[in-house]
Amino acid sequence: MNNEIAVIRIKLKDAPFPIWRRIHLNPDIPLSDFHEIIQIVMGWQNCHLYGFRVKDKFYSDDRADLEMLNALSSSSTTLKEIIKSNKKFIYEYDFGDGWIHEIVFNKYIEPKKGVEYPICSSGKGMCPPEDIGGMWGYEELLYKATLPNPSEEFLEEIEYLDLTIEELKDIKNKALDIEFINQLLKHYLDN
């Protein structure tokens, strides 16, 4: 399977509407690089620790106390090593908010001439804002956006998140900008 490209689906679990991405990438990258790619395609800001749960093993960020987490280094294991025997595993971002993603390896494909990988080929749903208390906080934020008389506190919160009530009300219908995601991926590759 030399030079084959892995097709991977990333789904944010327990979201109030579908939030997922399908990416094509070279699987010979360390999990630490895969984490960077997930951050870009999902729209996270890479401000928190992360981990990959693969059956009974946990791979985490080298900035974390790996011994305390009973974790292996995510920079010493490749994505290819993981998907060789695990078609499905978990990626957790921000141990406080606990954003859980289901990672599914779909298949290998031949690389297309002239295409730089990784690329995001499809997806749906905008990622929640960070530091809002996880999925529970996100659902509460969406609910408060539907109330007829929002509180001052809520208005300040969404202003801090750089959002408007209208954006929150329409967030599940907002189209995902795949082209923009791929520009960010290209910028990541160039650095």
N, C-alpha and C positions, 0 to 999 in steps of 0.2 A: 504494500500500500504506500509506496514511496510517492511523495509529493501530492497525495490525495488530500482533498479538502473536506473537513468535517462540517456537516450541517447540524446545527444545534438550535433547539428551541428553549427560550428562557421565559418563564411565566411567573409573575408576581402572584403568590398564593393569597387566597382569602380576600382579594380585592372586590369592591362592590360592583365592578364591571371589568371585562377582560382587559388585562394589561400584559402584553407579551411581545417578544421579538424573535425573529428567526435570523440567525447569522451563519455565515460561511467563513471558515477560518482554517488556518494551518494548525493542526492539533499538536505539533511539536513545540508548543510553548509552555512555560511553567504556569501553574495555576495562578501565581501572582500576576502574570501578564493577562491571563484570562479574566481575572478580577477587574483589571483596568478596562478591558474591552466591555465587560458587563456594565461598568459604571457609565461608559460613554453611550452605549445603545439604550440603556434604560433611562438615562437622564439624571442619574444621581450625581452628587458633587464630590465624592471620594473624600469625605471628611471624617469617616469613622472606620473602626476595625471591621474585619469580615472573616468569614470562615466557610469552608466547604465540608459538608458532612457526607461521607461516602461509606455507606454501611456502618461499620463500627469504628471508622477512622475519622479524625477531624484534622483538617489542614487549615492553618490560619496565617494571618499577617505576621511577618517577621517583627513588626513593631510591638506585637502583643507578647505577653509573658507566656510563651508556648508551654512551658512546664506546668504553670498554674492551670492552663486550659486543657492540659493533657493533649496537646496538639502537635502535629508535625508541621514543618515549614512549607508554606505554599510555594516557595521559590525553588524547592528541591524535588518537586514532582510535576510531571507534565500532564497536560490535558489528555494526551494520547494514552498515557499509562492508566489513567482513570477510566476512560471510555472503552478501553480494551475489554474490561470485565464488568463495567457498570454503565448501562444505557440510561440510567436515571439516578440523579443525586441532588443534593440540596446546597444552595448558596445562601448564606445569611449575611446581610449587610446591616451594620449598626446594631450592636448587641443590646443597646438600650431600647431602641424602637422595635428591633426585631423584624426587619423586612425579610421575609422568607421567599426564596425563588426556587421553583422546580426547574432543574436543568435536565433536558432530554436530548440524548444523542439520537438523531434520526438516521443518518447514513453518511457514507463517503461518496464524493463526486469527483470527477476529474476537474482540475483547474481550467478555467477558460483563459484563452490567450488574451493578453493585454489587461487582465483584471488584477488589481492589487487587493490582496486579502489582508485583513478581514473586511467583510461587507455585511451590511444589514439588508436582507432581501425583502423582508416584510415585517409587519407588526401592527399592534393595535393598542390604543390607550395611552394616555399621558401618565407619567410617573407621579406619585404623590410628592408634595413638598417634604423636605427633610425636617427632622427635629419637631415633629408634631405629635409624638406619642404613639407612633406605629399605626397599624391599620385601624385600631379603635379610635385614635385621635383623628385620623383621616375621615372616617365615617361620621364622626361628630362634626367636623368642619363642613362636610358636604351637607349634613342635616341643617346646621345653623344657617347655611346660605339660602335655604328655602323658607326660613321664617320671615313673616311680613315686617317685623320691626327688629332688625339686628341690634344687638347691644353695642355700646361704645367699645367695650373690651374686645368684642369679636371684630369690629371694624379695624381696630388697631392691630389685632393679630394678623388679619389678612393683608393689611398694608405692610406690615413687617415682612410677610412672605412674598411681597411684591405681586399680589393678586387682587382681583376685584370680585365682588359678589357675582357679577355676570360671568366672569371666567370660571368661577367655581361651579355655577349652575350648569354651564355648558361643557365642563371638562370631559365628560364621558363621550361627547359627540365631536370633540376637537380631533381633526385629522392629524395623524402622525406624519412628521416631515422626514421621510426616509432619506431624501437627498441631503438634508442638513446633517443627519446622523452620520451618513457616509463621508461627508466633508470633515466632520470631527474625527472620524476614524483615520482618514487620510492624514490629517494634521498630526494625530497620535503616531502614525507610522513614520512621518517625516522627522519627528523629534527623537 
